[in-house]
Amino acid sequence: MNVQSGLSVFLIFLLIGVVVNYVYYQNETRKLFAETQGVEKQKLELNAEWARLQIEKSTLVSNNRIEQVAREELNMKLPEDEQVMVIVR
């Protein structure tokens, strides 16, 4: 075997190694990209849920809602005028 044949065989194995390495890292890149997309989707879903919870919270703590619960569930009502006592300093 001469030097040129040995060099050709070496370069062929080197080329095969580079190609296998390239394919492997392309596959890894695709996996990471898919994982990143999944995390981004989860982030968007969590942001949407957070917005819904904020709206629900603002609804539950509004004065109208509190007054409605007080009237319906606790049978509370506003006092009559004669029941209100004004204290003057």
C-alpha positions as CSV (number, residue, x, y, z in Angstrom):
1,M,0.0,0.0,0.0
2,N,1.5,3.3,-1.0
3,V,1.2,6.7,0.8
4,Q,-1.5,8.0,-1.5
5,S,-3.8,5.0,-0.8
6,G,-3.2,5.3,2.9
7,L,-4.0,9.0,2.8
8,S,-7.2,8.3,0.8
9,V,-8.4,5.7,3.3
10,F,-7.6,8.1,6.2
11,L,-9.5,10.9,4.5
12,I,-12.5,8.6,3.8
13,F,-12.7,7.6,7.5
14,L,-12.3,11.2,8.5
15,L,-15.1,12.2,6.2
16,I,-17.4,9.4,7.5
17,G,-16.6,10.6,11.1
18,V,-17.4,14.2,10.2
19,V,-20.7,13.2,8.5
20,V,-21.8,11.0,11.4
21,N,-20.9,13.8,13.9
22,Y,-22.9,16.3,11.8
23,V,-26.0,14.1,11.7
24,Y,-25.8,13.4,15.4
25,Y,-25.6,17.1,16.3
26,Q,-28.3,18.0,13.8
27,N,-30.6,15.5,15.6
28,E,-29.6,16.9,19.0
29,T,-30.4,20.4,17.7
30,R,-33.8,19.3,16.5
31,K,-34.6,17.7,19.9
32,L,-33.6,20.8,21.8
33,F,-35.6,23.0,19.4
34,A,-38.7,20.8,20.0
35,E,-38.2,21.0,23.7
36,T,-37.8,24.8,23.5
37,Q,-41.0,25.0,21.6
38,G,-42.8,22.9,24.2
39,V,-41.5,25.2,27.0
40,E,-42.6,28.3,25.0
41,K,-46.1,26.8,24.6
42,Q,-46.3,26.1,28.3
43,K,-45.2,29.6,29.1
44,L,-48.0,31.0,26.9
45,E,-50.5,28.8,28.6
46,L,-49.4,29.8,32.0
47,N,-49.5,33.5,31.1
48,A,-53.1,33.0,29.8
49,E,-54.1,31.2,33.0
50,W,-52.5,34.0,35.1
51,A,-54.5,36.6,33.2
52,R,-57.7,34.6,33.7
53,L,-56.9,34.3,37.5
54,Q,-56.2,38.1,37.7
55,I,-59.6,38.8,36.1
56,E,-61.3,36.3,38.4
57,K,-59.6,37.8,41.5
58,S,-60.7,41.3,40.5
59,T,-64.2,40.1,40.0
60,L,-64.3,38.3,43.4
61,V,-62.9,41.2,45.4
62,S,-65.1,44.0,43.8
63,N,-67.4,45.9,46.1
64,N,-70.5,44.7,44.2
65,R,-69.5,41.1,44.5
66,I,-68.8,41.5,48.3
67,E,-72.1,43.2,48.8
68,Q,-74.0,40.5,46.8
69,V,-72.4,37.7,48.9
70,A,-73.2,39.6,52.1
71,R,-76.8,40.0,51.1
72,E,-77.4,36.5,49.7
73,E,-75.2,34.2,51.9
74,L,-75.1,36.1,55.2
75,N,-78.5,37.8,55.0
76,M,-77.0,41.2,55.7
77,K,-78.6,44.5,54.7
78,L,-77.8,48.2,55.0
79,P,-79.0,49.7,58.2
80,E,-82.0,52.0,58.3
81,D,-81.5,55.7,58.7
82,E,-82.7,55.7,62.3
83,Q,-80.1,52.9,63.1
84,V,-77.2,55.1,61.9
85,M,-75.6,57.2,64.6
86,V,-73.4,60.1,63.6
87,I,-70.7,61.2,66.0
88,V,-69.5,64.8,65.8
89,R,-66.3,65.9,67.5
